[in-house]
Amino acid sequence: PRGAEDVDPDVWVKLLLIRPHPEQPAILHVRQLASPWGRYTVLFRDWLRAHPSERARYQELKLRLAAEHAGDPDCDDYTRAKTAYFDEVQPAFEQWGAAAEHGPV
């Protein structure tokens, strides 16, 4: 998610750590906190914390997609599969974040 900010492309660079352990695989995305992407990630996290039904919906999606993509050789297939969800909810959590910064609407 690039958002509307005009910034140097280097701020979008992230570190991707993959633990391919067969019983406990893990993927960790590390972003620059001060970048738009870092802020996007924190805003999304905070929005989920404030909206339990959306948090449950996202959890169900992640579990379903993880099962569907468990055997994929490319771990980004799972990440790309979540794109439609983010495209749908991004306006809602950005609006929520803007309202939270300026007090109740």
FIDRENPA-630969 format. One record per residue: x, y, z of N, C-alpha, C in turn. Coordinates in Angstrom, 1 decimal, decimal comma, always signed. Layout:
! FIDRENPA-630969
    npx    npy    npz   capx   capy   capz    cpx    cpy    cpz
      X      Y      Z      X      Y      Z      X      Y      Z
...
***
This chain:
! FIDRENPA-630969
    npx    npy    npz   capx   capy   capz    cpx    cpy    cpz
   +0,8   -1,2   +0,0   +0,0   +0,0   +0,0   +0,9   +1,2   +0,0
   +0,8   +2,0   -1,0   +1,7   +3,2   -1,1   +1,0   +4,4   -0,5
   -0,3   +4,5   -0,5   -0,9   +5,7   +0,1   -0,7   +6,9   -0,8
   -1,0   +8,0   -0,3   -1,0   +9,3   -1,1   +0,3  +10,1   -0,9
   +1,1   +9,7   +0,0   +2,3  +10,5   +0,3   +3,3  +10,3   -0,8
   +3,9  +11,5   -1,2   +5,0  +11,5   -2,2   +6,3  +11,4   -1,4
   +6,9  +10,2   -1,4   +8,2  +10,0   -0,7   +9,2   +9,3   -1,5
  +10,4   +9,3   -1,1  +11,5   +8,6   -1,7  +11,2   +7,1   -1,7
  +11,4   +6,4   -2,9  +11,0   +5,0   -3,0  +11,8   +4,1   -1,9
  +12,9   +4,6   -1,4  +13,7   +3,8   -0,5  +12,9   +3,6   +0,8
  +12,0   +4,4   +1,2  +11,3   +4,2   +2,4  +10,3   +3,0   +2,4
  +10,1   +2,5   +1,2   +9,2   +1,3   +1,1  +10,0   +0,0   +1,2
  +11,3   +0,1   +1,3  +12,1   -1,1   +1,4  +11,8   -1,8   +2,8
  +11,7   -3,1   +2,8  +11,5   -3,8   +4,0  +12,4   -5,0   +4,1
  +12,6   -5,5   +5,3  +13,4   -6,7   +5,5  +12,4   -7,8   +5,7
  +12,6   -8,9   +5,0  +11,7  -10,0   +5,1  +12,5  -11,2   +5,6
  +12,1  -11,7   +6,8  +12,8  -12,8   +7,4  +11,9  -14,0   +7,3
  +12,4  -15,1   +6,8  +11,6  -16,3   +6,7  +12,2  -17,5   +7,4
  +11,4  -18,2   +8,2  +11,8  -19,3   +9,0  +11,1  -20,5   +8,4
  +11,7  -21,3   +7,5  +11,0  -22,4   +6,8  +10,9  -23,7   +7,6
  +10,9  -23,6   +8,9  +10,7  -24,8   +9,7   +9,4  -25,5   +9,4
   +9,4  -26,8   +9,1   +8,2  -27,4   +8,6   +7,0  -27,5   +9,7
   +7,4  -27,5  +10,9   +6,3  -27,5  +12,0   +5,9  -26,1  +12,5
   +6,8  -25,2  +12,4   +6,5  -23,8  +12,8   +7,1  -22,8  +11,9
   +6,6  -22,7  +10,6   +7,1  -21,7   +9,7   +6,7  -20,3  +10,2
   +7,5  -19,4   +9,8   +7,2  -18,0  +10,2   +7,7  -17,0   +9,1
   +7,0  -15,9   +8,9   +7,5  -14,8   +8,1   +7,4  -13,5   +8,9
   +8,4  -12,8   +8,9   +8,4  -11,5   +9,6   +8,8  -10,4   +8,7
   +7,9   -9,4   +8,6   +8,2   -8,2   +7,7   +8,7   -7,1   +8,7
   +9,8   -6,5   +8,4  +10,4   -5,4   +9,2  +10,4   -4,2   +8,3
   +9,7   -3,1   +8,8   +9,6   -1,9   +8,0  +10,2   -0,7   +8,9
  +10,5   +0,3   +8,2  +10,9   +1,5   +8,9   +9,7   +2,2   +9,5
   +9,7   +2,3  +10,8   +8,6   +2,9  +11,6   +8,2   +4,3  +11,1
   +9,2   +5,1  +10,8   +8,9   +6,5  +10,4   +8,4   +6,6   +8,9
   +8,4   +5,5   +8,2   +8,0   +5,6   +6,8   +6,5   +5,5   +6,7
   +5,9   +5,9   +5,6   +4,5   +5,8   +5,4   +4,0   +4,4   +5,6
   +4,8   +3,4   +5,1   +4,4   +2,0   +5,3   +4,4   +1,6   +6,7
   +5,4   +2,1   +7,5   +5,4   +1,8   +8,9   +4,2   +2,4   +9,6
   +3,9   +3,6   +9,3   +2,7   +4,2   +9,9   +1,4   +3,5   +9,5
   +1,3   +3,1   +8,2   +0,2   +2,4   +7,7   +0,0   +1,1   +8,5
   +1,1   +0,4   +8,8   +1,0   -0,9   +9,5   +0,5   -0,7  +10,9
   +1,0   +0,4  +11,6   +0,6   +0,7  +13,0   -0,8   +1,1  +13,0
   -1,2   +2,0  +12,0   -2,6   +2,4  +12,0   -3,5   +1,2  +11,8
   -3,2   +0,3  +10,9   -4,0   -0,9  +10,7   -4,1   -1,7  +11,9
   -3,0   -1,9  +12,6   -3,0   -2,6  +13,9   -4,0   -2,0  +14,9
   -3,8   -0,7  +15,0   -4,7   +0,0  +16,0   -6,1   +0,0  +15,6
   -6,4   +0,1  +14,3   -7,8   +0,0  +13,9   -8,4   -1,4  +14,2
   -7,6   -2,4  +14,0   -8,1   -3,8  +14,3   -8,4   -3,9  +15,8
   -7,5   -3,3  +16,6   -7,7   -3,3  +18,1   -9,0   -2,6  +18,5
   -9,3   -1,6  +17,8  -10,5   -0,8  +18,1  -11,8   -1,4  +17,5
  -11,7   -2,4  +16,6  -12,8   -2,9  +15,9  -12,8   -4,5  +15,9
  -13,3   -5,0  +17,0  -13,2   -6,5  +17,2  -13,8   -7,3  +16,1
  -14,9   -6,9  +15,5  -15,5   -7,7  +14,5  -14,6   -7,7  +13,2
  -14,0   -6,6  +12,9  -13,0   -6,6  +11,8  -11,8   -7,4  +12,1
  -11,4   -7,4  +13,4  -10,2   -8,2  +13,8  -10,5   -9,7  +13,6
  -11,7  -10,1  +13,9  -12,1  -11,5  +13,8  -12,2  -11,8  +12,3
  -12,7  -10,9  +11,5  -12,9  -11,1  +10,1  -11,5  -11,3   +9,4
  -10,5  -10,4   +9,8   -9,2  -10,5   +9,3   -8,5  -11,8   +9,8
   -8,7  -12,2  +11,0   -8,1  -13,5  +11,5   -8,7  -14,7  +10,7
  -10,0  -14,7  +10,4  -10,5  -15,8   +9,7   -9,9  -15,8   +8,3
   -9,8  -14,6   +7,6   -9,2  -14,6   +6,3   -7,8  -15,1   +6,3
   -7,0  -14,7   +7,3   -5,6  -15,1   +7,4   -5,5  -16,6   +7,6
   -6,3  -17,2   +8,4   -6,3  -18,6   +8,7   -6,6  -19,4   +7,4
   -7,7  -18,9   +6,7   -8,1  -19,6   +5,5   -7,1  -19,5   +4,4
   -6,5  -18,3   +4,2   -5,5  -18,2   +3,2   -4,2  -18,9   +3,6
   -3,9  -19,0   +4,8   -2,7  -19,7   +5,2   -2,8  -21,2   +4,9
   -4,1  -21,7   +5,1   -4,3  -23,1   +4,8   -4,3  -23,3   +3,3
   -4,9  -22,4   +2,5   -4,9  -22,5   +1,1   -3,5  -22,4   +0,5
   -2,6  -21,7   +1,1   -1,3  -21,4   +0,5   -0,2  -22,1   +1,2
   -0,5  -23,1   +2,1   +0,5  -23,7   +2,9   +1,6  -24,4   +2,1
   +1,3  -25,0   +1,0   +2,3  -25,7   +0,2   +2,9  -24,9   -0,9
   +2,5  -23,6   -1,0   +3,1  -22,8   -2,1   +4,6  -22,6   -1,9
   +5,3  -22,7   -3,0   +6,7  -22,4   -3,0   +7,1  -20,9   -2,8
   +6,1  -20,1   -3,1   +6,4  -18,6   -3,0   +5,5  -18,1   -1,8
   +6,2  -17,7   -0,7   +5,4  -17,3   +0,5   +4,6  -16,0   +0,2
   +5,0  -15,3   -0,9   +4,2  -14,1   -1,2   +2,9  -14,3   -1,8
   +2,6  -15,6   -2,2   +1,3  -15,9   -2,8   +0,2  -15,6   -1,7
   +0,5  -16,0   -0,5   -0,4  -15,7   +0,7   -0,6  -14,2   +0,9
   +0,5  -13,5   +0,8   +0,5  -12,0   +1,0   -0,4  -11,4   -0,1
   -0,1  -11,8   -1,3   -0,9  -11,2   -2,4   -2,3  -11,5   -2,3
   -2,7  -12,7   -1,8   -4,1  -13,1   -1,7   -4,8  -12,2   -0,7
   -4,1  -11,5   +0,2   -4,8  -10,6   +1,2   -5,1   -9,2   +0,6
   -4,6   -8,9   -0,6   -4,7   -7,6   -1,2   -6,1   -7,1   -1,3
   -7,0   -7,9   -1,7   -8,4   -7,5   -1,9   -9,0   -7,0   -0,5
   -8,6   -7,7   +0,5   -9,1   -7,2   +1,9   -8,6   -5,8   +2,2
   -7,3   -5,6   +2,0   -6,7   -4,3   +2,3   -7,2   -3,2   +1,4
   -7,4   -3,6   +0,1   -8,0   -2,6   -0,8   -9,4   -2,2   -0,3
  -10,1   -3,1   +0,3  -11,5   -2,8   +0,8  -11,5   -2,0   +2,1
  -10,6   -2,3   +3,0  -10,7   -1,7   +4,4   -9,8   -0,5   +4,5
   -8,8   -0,3   +3,6   -7,9   +0,9   +3,8   -8,6   +2,2   +3,9
   -9,6   +2,5   +3,1  -10,3   +3,8   +3,3  -10,9   +3,9   +4,7
  -11,4   +2,8   +5,2  -12,1   +2,9   +6,6  -11,1   +3,1   +7,6
   -9,9   +2,4   +7,6   -9,0   +2,6   +8,7   -8,2   +4,0   +8,6
   -8,0   +4,4   +7,3   -7,4   +5,7   +7,2   -8,3   +6,8   +7,7
   -9,6   +6,7   +7,4  -10,6   +7,7   +7,9  -10,7   +7,6   +9,4
  -10,7   +6,4  +10,0  -10,7   +6,3  +11,4   -9,4   +6,9  +12,0
   -8,3   +6,7  +11,4   -7,0   +7,2  +11,9   -7,0   +8,7  +11,9
   -7,5   +9,3  +10,8   -7,6  +10,8  +10,7   -8,5  +11,4  +11,7
   -9,6  +10,7  +12,0  -10,6  +11,2  +13,0  -10,0  +11,1  +14,4
   -9,2  +10,0  +14,6   -8,6   +9,8  +15,9   -7,6  +10,8  +16,2
   -6,8  +11,3  +15,2   -5,8  +12,3  +15,4   -6,4  +13,7  +15,7
   -7,6  +13,9  +15,3   -8,2  +15,2  +15,5   -9,4  +15,2  +16,5
   -9,6  +14,1  +17,2  -10,6  +14,0  +18,2  -11,9  +13,4  +17,5
  -12,9  +13,2  +18,3  -14,1  +12,6  +17,8  -14,8  +13,4  +16,7
  -15,4  +12,7  +15,7  -16,0  +13,4  +14,6  -17,4  +13,7  +15,0
***
